[in-house]
């Protein structure tokens, strides 16, 4: 996994589930250094983890996943792009709440619930763009 920080974080995530821990650590370090509040940082990390885990498990891609994280004083932008087959057209967008007895299928719902806005496109793979609006700390 490679990282370049130039007021933003860019990562290339190998197609290996073991790469999720390094992804979370590097993203946490970047966001913590930019001053994102811990609760909001947790929401972003969970959404990013779910997005990349979905790409690893469902995309069918053979190439690495591209991740970009850009923090400003007002928001954090997170992009996840893979070169796979795209999101199954049977999946409702925005996702409906999963059944309480479901053993899986919560990832997209969690992403939509934790982030301020989510959009995706799929032309050659899937490109997911998530934004978390940041709120100023109370004095």
Secondary structure, DSSP 8 states (H G I E B T S, - for coil): -EEEESSSEEEEE-S-TTHHHHHHHHHHHHHHHTT--HHHHHHHHHHHHHHHHHHHHHS---S-EEEEEEE-SSEEEEEEEE-SS-S-TTS-SS-----TT-SS--HHHHHHHHSSEEEEE-SSSEEEEEEEE------
